Each structure stands twice: as C-alpha cells, then as structure tokens.
Amino acid sequence: MKVLLILATSAAISINSQSINYPIVDTDQTKFYNNTSEISEPSESSSFFGQDAHHNGNLPSYTDNGDGTITDNVTGLMWQQGLPELKYTFENSFEYAKNSTLAGYTDWRIPTIKELYSLISFSGSTGNQGIGGVPYIDTDYFEFRYGDEYNSSERPIDAQYVSINAYVETVMNGQEGVFGLNLADGRIKCYPQNKEFEVKLVRGTADYGLNNFQDNGNGTITDLATGLMWDQSGSSEGMNWEEALNYIQELNSQNYLGYSDWRLPNAKELHSILDYSRSPGTTNSAAIDPIFTVPSILVEDGNEDYPFYWTSTTHDDGPYPDHAVYIAFGRALGFMQFFGDSNLQLYDVHGAGAQRSDPKEGNPDNYPTGFGPQGDVIRIYNYVRPVRDAQVTTEVNEEEENPTSFNLEQNYPNPFNPSTTINFSVEAHSNVSLKIFDILGKEISVLINEQKAPGIYSVNFDAQDLAGGVYFYQLKSGNKIQTKKMLLIK
C-alpha cells in the first residue's frame, strides 16, 4: 500500500506504509490551561490557543492480553504489564531481560527511551512529592508503584524506569549516565548508571523510534517514519510559553513556508526528533540530526551550548499547572556543589535529550542558582520548532488523459468501536475496490471489489474481531488511489 505526502512545492513523494514505523502516541492531555490554572477551551482568536489539547493525534489504545502482557495498539509493541519484585541497575537490567520468559516469549528487552516515552500520559499530575498525584501512565493497564511503596527510604517520586540509552557524555561530576523516564513526576532525566531503576520490558519491532528524515528543499523536513513535517530552522530567539503559542498563530497568518496549519508540537512529537547519539561534547552539536538548524546560545556560565525548545504540553507538576514541558536539545544544566567545589558550579546534570519543564512566564533572573535539588536552570524564554501533519492524499497518474474522478471521505465515527461508516463517491463507471490494512500494511479485509456506476456509496466496516489500533482504508478506482487513517478503540 502507498500513501503520498504533499509538500510545499506540491510535489508528491511516494512512501510505502511499512516505512511509517514510528507512529506517535498522543499525550492524552485533554485539559486546557493558561499560565497558572485550568481554563475552558480557548478560541482561535484568543490567547493560549493551539496548546496540546487542541490537537488529538493517535489516541492511546491498549489491549490486555490476559497473560501479563499489554499490547500497544498504536505502536504495535508488547509490554510487560507488571513490575519485577526488585529494582535493577542499568547493567543488571539486561540480565533480567535476558532471563525473562514472560508469557512464553524469550525476546524481551530493555526499551529505548523513545519506546518508553510512548507510554507516558500527560493526564498525570505530580502532586506534592507524590502525595495526591496521578501517575503518568495508564494504571488501568499497567502496574505502577511510587518509590516509597517499594522502599520506605525512597521518595514517592522515585519511580524512574530504565532505558537502553546510555548518555554519550557524562553527567554531574563525571558520572556515566543513562536516560530514564520518571512516571511519578513526568520527566526524562539522565541518571547515574549504578542507580536502581524500575524495569518495564518490551518486545516487538526494533524500528520504533527510528527517524527517516527528508529535506524537502523548501525550508521543511518531513519525517517519513512519523508522518510529521517540521520547520527546518525554527525560531531565532527564545520566548515564554504564551508567546510561543502566539508565534505559531502568526506564522499561520503569514502562510509560513506555504502552510497555515503549523502548531507547537506536543511533548511526544518534539521528543521524536531527538538524536541520542549526538551531544554538544561528543559531536559539537545539539542532540538532533544535522539536517535541522539549531542556533548556538550562551548559557548561564557564559559558555556556548544549545537551546531548550517549548512544547504545547502543560506539565501539572504541582501545586499549580504553571509549567510547560520543554525538550533539552543542548545540555540540561544545573547548579550543584560536589566535593572539592568551593561554590556552586554549572554541570550537565540531566543530559542533552532530557525532558523537563519551565514556568510558563516570569523572569529567569529570579533563579540565579536554578531550582530544585539539582539546581535545574530556569530559562522561561525557550525556542520554538513548528510542526504540522504531512498530508495523505490521492496518488495520481498525471499521464492519464481521462482519470476517473472519485472522493473518499473520513470514516464516521472516528475513533470507533466496533463499527464505522465509510462514504465515497465515483463519477464514472469503473471497477472500485475498498480495502482495509493494518498499520504494517497487511491487508485485513476487502469491503468492495466490483464495478460501480456513478454515485455516492456508504459502506459499514465491522471491526468486532480486530484488536484496537490504527488502521488504513484505501479506495481504488481506475488508476487513482485514496488512503485515509482510522482508529479502533477497545
């Protein structure tokens, strides 16, 4: 099956659906916020329009397999449902994975940080040191425990899950680090490798998280793996969160790079373009493919580094939702004092590739030594990299003199369970086929394959026997093809 991406030059680029191997799971943030509190949905003409909850992507969808495993119907990955009795260091976690035969499978592994991040849910809330908080993972499907539930000597927020991504630099005072996801407070940080972590094993395709960037030659970059189109350059200066949202709307009013549907990326979208093989100290670059432009900046100690970038996602870090998520494409710095230091020093405490959050507004000068136990720098004025959905459209043979005209509409309802209606129209006698494919391009069902007279048609698709997840439906009439996406929720 083929889908096409339309670029600013109106040139169509054909890709195989099997190359779309990195579907981004939505953050599941459904509430709207201003700088300090929850609000009603802002209109397009008002402040705070364009935040996370305005855009719903691939909504989270899971299947409990009844054998201690959970299948993510969006990514296709299978996860360990429960938690091991013990926590493990980075090194020991690999032995745990190697010895696991959960549900009869022997190919369990430690996830990459991008695989792990697909599970985070920003409907979570940190609360007050874990008290009154809501975990950043769907506890209807996955077992979760706060740190003090594992060991009374730990903090409630000590719920860091290990990934396979060791940091390519060192952190803090020369320590070897590994990126972990904290599902109690909604952050990615680099931790010492000898720390003990929670483990969530995964199995399935190893392609998830691999980008496939294409320079479109017009100031945009398309990731064929995710179906997202990015502004190659991004903003040239930092701004607060409200200004970042307004900046996007201004770009849309200018039809920036030929498009008027740019948005501020949510946390998972922006995280998808990180490159964990790169860092300022090892590649002399930001943690991103050099196909993108990233300006260098002078950081808090006057040295050169790279910016943090805002997302549209609010971080309800307690007691108020006055922070928004950013991704550190440069070093995630903090002011700390180690043995031998006479004063606080600025260190890379969490690594290029960390996900933290900043106050949405304020004066960074009010935080001369950062904030929190690691003295995290507070910038507030962060950079912006706009994103939009690359469009799926009709495949046209331009040499055909009399192409068959037809139209395929979006199914309704969508998302759906268990049935949905697909409407289409044809304007000439032709053989018409309507087929269903799964996210890997495998043909699931043939709804129609017959001659059709000109007219409008409606077909019901019953997915009672299918697992929840993303599916494609494809209409072919003559030499033309249209493909659209739908989401089955169970």
C-alpha positions in Angstrom: 0.0 0.0 0.0 1.2 3.5 -0.8 0.4 6.9 0.8 1.7 10.2 -0.5 2.9 13.2 1.3 2.2 16.6 -0.2 5.0 19.2 0.2 5.0 23.0 -0.2 6.1 22.7 -3.8 3.1 20.4 -4.4 5.4 17.6 -5.4 4.2 14.2 -4.2 6.6 11.8 -2.6 5.6 8.1 -2.6 6.3 6.1 0.5 5.4 2.6 1.5 3.1 2.3 4.5 5.6 -0.1 6.1 8.1 2.8 6.3 5.7 4.6 8.7 7.3 2.7 11.6 7.1 5.4 14.2 3.5 6.4 14.9 3.5 9.0 17.7 1.0 8.1 20.5 -0.9 11.2 21.7 -0.1 12.6 25.1 -3.6 12.1 26.3 -3.8 15.7 27.6 -7.4 16.8 27.3 -7.5 19.8 29.6 -6.7 23.4 28.7 -4.6 25.8 30.7 -3.4 29.4 30.9 -0.2 30.3 32.7 -1.4 29.2 36.1 -4.6 27.2 36.0 -7.1 25.1 34.1 -9.4 27.1 31.8 -12.2 26.4 29.3 -11.1 25.7 25.7 -9.6 28.9 24.2 -11.0 30.0 20.8 -8.7 30.5 17.8 -8.8 34.3 18.3 -7.8 34.2 22.0 -4.7 33.7 24.0 -3.4 30.2 24.7 -5.0 28.8 21.5 -3.0 25.9 19.9 -2.0 24.0 23.0 -1.8 20.3 23.4 -5.4 19.5 24.0 -6.4 21.3 20.7 -4.8 18.5 18.7 -5.6 14.9 19.1 -3.3 12.5 17.2 -3.1 8.7 17.7 -5.1 8.3 20.9 -3.7 5.8 23.3 -5.1 2.3 22.9 -4.1 -0.8 24.7 -5.1 -4.5 24.7 -4.7 -6.6 27.9 -3.7 -10.0 26.6 -4.6 -11.7 29.8 -1.1 -13.3 30.2 0.8 -10.5 32.0 1.4 -8.6 28.8 -0.1 -5.4 27.2 -0.1 -4.7 23.5 0.0 -1.0 22.5 -2.4 -0.9 19.5 -0.8 2.3 18.1 2.9 1.3 18.2 2.4 -2.5 17.9 4.8 -3.0 20.8 4.1 -5.6 23.5 4.9 -4.6 27.1 5.4 -6.3 30.5 2.2 -5.5 32.5 3.6 -5.8 36.0 6.7 -4.8 37.8 9.6 -7.1 38.9 9.9 -7.6 42.6 13.2 -5.8 42.7 14.7 -2.7 41.1 17.8 -3.1 38.9 20.9 -1.1 38.0 21.4 -0.3 34.3 23.9 -3.2 33.9 21.8 -5.7 35.8 18.6 -4.8 34.0 19.9 -6.5 30.8 20.4 -9.8 32.7 16.8 -9.6 34.0 15.5 -9.1 30.4 17.6 -11.9 29.1 16.2 -14.4 31.6 12.6 -13.4 31.2 10.2 -15.9 29.7 7.0 -13.9 30.5 4.0 -15.3 28.6 6.3 -17.8 26.9 8.3 -15.2 25.0 12.1 -15.2 25.1 12.8 -12.0 23.2 12.1 -9.5 25.9 14.4 -6.5 26.1 15.1 -3.2 27.8 13.3 -0.4 25.8 14.8 2.5 24.1 13.9 5.9 25.7 11.7 6.6 22.7 9.8 3.3 23.1 9.5 4.0 26.8 8.3 7.6 26.2 5.4 6.3 24.1 3.8 5.1 27.3 3.8 8.5 29.1 0.4 10.1 29.7 0.3 13.8 30.4 -3.1 13.4 32.1 -0.9 12.6 35.0 -0.1 15.0 37.9 2.9 15.1 40.2 1.1 16.3 43.3 3.1 17.3 46.3 6.1 14.9 46.3 3.8 12.1 45.1 1.0 12.8 47.6 -2.2 13.4 45.7 -0.5 12.7 42.4 -1.7 10.8 39.4 0.8 8.5 37.7 2.0 9.5 34.2 1.0 6.0 32.8 -2.4 4.3 32.3 -2.8 2.3 35.5 -5.9 0.6 34.1 -3.4 -1.5 32.1 0.0 -1.1 33.7 1.1 -1.8 37.3 2.7 1.2 38.9 4.2 2.0 42.4 5.6 5.1 44.0 9.1 5.0 45.4 8.1 4.7 49.0 5.8 1.8 48.1 8.9 -0.1 47.0 11.2 1.1 49.9 10.2 3.4 52.7 13.6 5.1 52.5 12.8 6.3 49.0 10.9 9.4 48.0 7.4 8.9 46.5 8.6 10.3 43.2 11.4 7.8 42.9 9.7 5.9 40.1 12.3 6.1 37.4 12.2 3.5 34.6 15.5 2.5 32.9 16.1 2.7 29.1 18.8 1.3 26.9 20.1 4.8 26.1 23.3 5.4 27.9 24.3 9.1 27.7 27.2 9.7 25.2 28.7 12.2 27.6 29.0 12.2 31.4 26.7 13.9 33.9 27.1 15.8 37.2 30.7 15.2 38.3 31.9 12.9 35.5 29.4 10.1 36.2 28.4 7.6 33.5 24.7 8.1 32.9 21.6 6.5 31.4 18.3 8.1 30.4 15.3 7.1 32.5 11.7 8.1 32.5 10.1 9.1 35.8 6.4 8.1 35.6 5.7 9.7 39.0 6.7 13.2 38.0 6.6 13.2 34.2 10.3 13.8 33.3 13.1 12.3 31.3 16.5 12.7 33.0 19.9 11.2 32.8 20.7 9.2 36.0 23.9 7.5 37.3 24.1 4.0 35.8 24.6 2.5 39.2 21.2 3.8 40.4 18.4 1.2 40.9 15.5 1.6 38.4 12.1 0.2 37.8 12.1 -2.1 34.7 9.3 -2.3 32.1 10.3 -4.9 29.5 9.2 -4.6 25.8 9.2 -6.9 22.7 8.4 -6.3 19.1 9.8 -4.4 16.2 13.2 -2.7 16.7 12.2 0.0 14.2 10.1 2.1 16.5 11.8 5.4 17.2 14.0 5.4 14.1 13.6 8.5 12.0 13.6 8.8 8.3 14.2 12.5 7.5 13.8 14.0 4.1 14.9 17.6 3.2 12.1 18.9 1.0 14.3 21.8 -0.2 11.8 24.4 0.8 12.7 25.0 4.5 10.8 22.0 5.7 11.8 18.5 6.8 9.5 15.5 6.6 10.0 12.5 8.8 8.6 9.7 6.7 8.7 7.5 9.8 6.2 9.6 11.8 4.3 11.5 9.0 5.2 14.8 10.6 6.6 17.8 8.7 9.0 20.2 10.6 10.2 23.7 10.2 13.9 23.2 9.4 15.1 26.3 11.1 12.7 27.0 14.0 12.7 30.3 15.9 15.8 32.5 16.1 15.1 33.5 19.7 13.5 32.4 22.9 10.1 33.4 24.2 7.7 32.5 27.0 5.0 29.8 26.6 2.1 32.2 25.7 4.4 34.0 23.2 5.3 30.6 21.7 1.7 29.8 21.1 1.1 33.2 19.6 4.2 32.9 17.5 2.7 29.8 15.8 -0.5 31.6 15.0 1.4 34.5 13.5 3.2 32.1 11.2 -0.1 30.6 10.1 -1.5 34.0 9.3 1.5 34.5 7.0 1.1 31.1 5.4 4.6 30.4 6.5 6.6 28.2 4.0 3.3 27.7 2.1 1.3 26.3 5.0 -1.2 27.7 7.5 -1.7 24.7 9.8 1.5 24.8 11.9 1.3 24.0 15.5 3.5 24.0 18.6 4.5 20.3 18.9 3.3 18.3 21.9 5.9 16.6 24.1 6.0 13.3 22.3 6.1 14.9 18.8 9.1 17.1 19.7 10.8 14.2 21.6 10.6 12.1 18.4 13.3 14.2 16.6 15.9 13.9 19.3 19.1 12.0 18.4 20.5 10.3 21.4 23.8 9.5 19.6 24.6 13.2 19.5 25.5 15.8 22.2 27.4 19.1 22.5 30.5 17.4 23.9 30.8 14.4 21.5 29.6 15.8 18.2 29.8 19.5 18.8 26.1 19.8 18.0 22.7 19.7 19.6 21.1 16.3 20.1 19.4 16.3 16.8 20.1 15.3 13.2 22.2 18.0 11.5 19.6 18.2 8.7 17.9 20.6 11.2 19.3 24.1 12.0 19.8 24.8 15.7 21.3 28.1 16.8 24.0 28.1 19.5 23.4 30.2 22.6 25.5 31.5 25.5 24.3 29.7 28.6 24.3 30.6 32.3 28.1 30.5 32.8 28.8 32.3 29.5 29.8 29.1 27.6 28.3 28.1 24.3 25.6 25.4 24.1 22.2 24.8 22.5 18.6 25.8 23.4 15.7 24.2 25.1 12.5 24.0 23.0 8.9 24.5 24.2 6.2 22.0 23.6 2.4 22.7 23.7 2.1 20.3 26.7 1.4 21.6 30.2 3.3 19.8 33.0 1.0 19.6 36.0 3.9 19.5 38.4 2.0 20.8 41.5 0.7 22.6 43.2 -0.4 24.5 40.1 -0.2 23.7 36.4 2.1 26.7 35.8 4.9 24.8 34.0 5.1 23.6 30.4 7.2 20.8 29.0 10.4 21.5 27.2 12.9 19.3 25.5 16.6 19.9 26.1 18.5 19.7 22.7 21.5 21.1 24.5 22.9 20.1 27.9 20.2 20.0 30.7 22.3 22.2 33.1 22.0 22.7 36.8 23.9 24.4 39.6 25.5 21.8 42.0 28.3 21.6 44.5 30.4 18.5 44.7 33.4 17.6 47.0 36.2 19.9 46.1 33.9 22.7 44.9 34.1 25.9 47.0 31.0 27.3 45.2 28.1 26.1 43.2 29.2 25.1 39.7 27.2 24.7 36.5 27.1 21.0 35.4 25.3 18.9 32.8 23.1 17.2 35.4 20.5 15.6 33.2 21.9 15.3 29.7 21.1 16.6 26.2 17.9 14.7 25.5 16.3 15.4 28.8 12.6 16.4 29.1 11.9 18.8 31.9 9.6 21.8 32.4 9.9 25.6 32.9 7.5 28.2 34.4 5.3 29.4 31.6 6.1 33.1 32.5 8.3 35.1 34.7 11.9 36.4 35.0 14.7 33.9 34.8 16.9 36.4 36.7 14.8 35.3 39.8 16.5 31.9 39.6 20.3 32.8 39.7 21.2 29.3 41.0 18.4 27.4 39.4 15.7 25.4 41.1 15.3 22.1 42.9 17.8 19.6 44.4 20.0 19.6 41.2 19.7 23.4 40.7 18.0 23.0 37.3 18.5 26.1 35.3 15.3 28.1 34.7 15.2 29.9 31.3 11.5 30.5 30.7 12.4 32.0 27.3 12.8 28.9 25.2 12.9 28.3 21.5 10.2 27.0 19.1 10.2 24.4 16.3 6.9 24.4 14.5 5.4 21.1 13.2 2.4 20.1 11.0 0.9 16.8 9.8 2.2 15.7 6.4 -0.9 15.1 4.3 -2.1 11.8 2.9 -3.6 12.4 -0.5 -4.5 10.8 -3.8 -2.0 9.1 -6.0 -2.5 10.4 -9.5 -1.1 9.2 -12.8 -0.5 12.6 -14.5 -0.1 11.0 -17.9 -3.7 9.6 -17.8 -5.8 11.7 -20.1 -9.2 10.9 -18.5 -8.7 10.0 -14.9 -11.6 8.5 -13.0 -12.9 11.1 -10.6 -13.8 10.0 -7.1 -13.7 11.0 -3.5 -13.1 9.1 -0.2 -14.5 10.7 3.0 -13.2 10.4 6.5 -14.9 7.5 8.3 -17.5 8.3 11.0 -17.3 7.9 13.9 -13.6 8.1 14.3 -12.3 6.8 16.7 -14.8 4.0 16.6 -15.8 0.7 18.4 -16.7 -1.7 16.9 -18.1 -0.4 13.7 -17.8 2.7 11.5 -19.2 4.0 8.2 -17.1 4.9 5.2 -18.6 7.1 2.5 -17.2 7.6 -1.0 -18.3 8.7 -4.4 -17.4 7.9 -8.0 -18.3 9.9 -11.1 -17.7 7.3 -13.8 -18.3 3.6 -14.4 -15.2 1.8 -13.1 -14.0 -1.1 -11.0 -13.9 0.0 -7.4 -12.1 -1.6 -4.5 -12.2 -0.6 -0.9 -9.7 -2.4 1.4 -8.6 -2.3 5.0 -5.0 -2.5 6.0 -3.3 -2.7 9.4 -0.5 -0.3 10.5 2.1 -2.6 8.9 0.4 -2.6 5.5 -1.1 -6.1 5.8 -4.4 -6.4 4.0 -7.2 -7.1 6.6 -10.4 -7.0 4.7 -11.8 -6.3 1.2 -15.1 -4.5 1.6 -15.8 -3.9 -2.1 -14.2 -5.1 -5.3 -16.7 -4.7 -8.2 -17.9 -2.4 -10.9 -19.7 0.7 -9.7 -21.9 3.1 -11.5 -21.5 6.9 -10.9 -23.0 7.7 -7.5 -22.5 8.1 -3.7 -21.9 5.0 -1.7 -21.9 4.1 2.0 -20.2 1.0 3.5 -20.2 -0.2 7.1 -17.0 -1.7 8.5 -17.4 -4.0 11.5 -14.1 -4.5 13.4 -15.6 -6.7 16.1 -12.9 -9.3 15.7 -9.9 -7.0 15.4 -7.6 -5.6 18.0 -7.7 -1.9 18.8 -5.3 0.3 17.0 -4.6 2.3 13.8 -5.9 1.0 10.5 -5.9 2.4 7.0 -8.7 2.2 4.4 -7.9 2.5 0.7 -10.2 3.3 -2.2 -9.0 2.5 -5.7 -11.0 3.5 -8.8 -9.3 3.2 -12.2 -5.7 4.3 -11.8 -6.4 6.5 -8.8 -6.0 5.7 -5.1 -7.0 7.4 -1.9 -5.9 6.3 1.6 -7.1 7.5 5.0 -6.4 6.5 8.6 -8.9 5.5 11.3 -8.5 4.4 14.9 -10.3 1.5 16.5 -10.5 1.8 20.3 -11.2 -1.3 22.5 
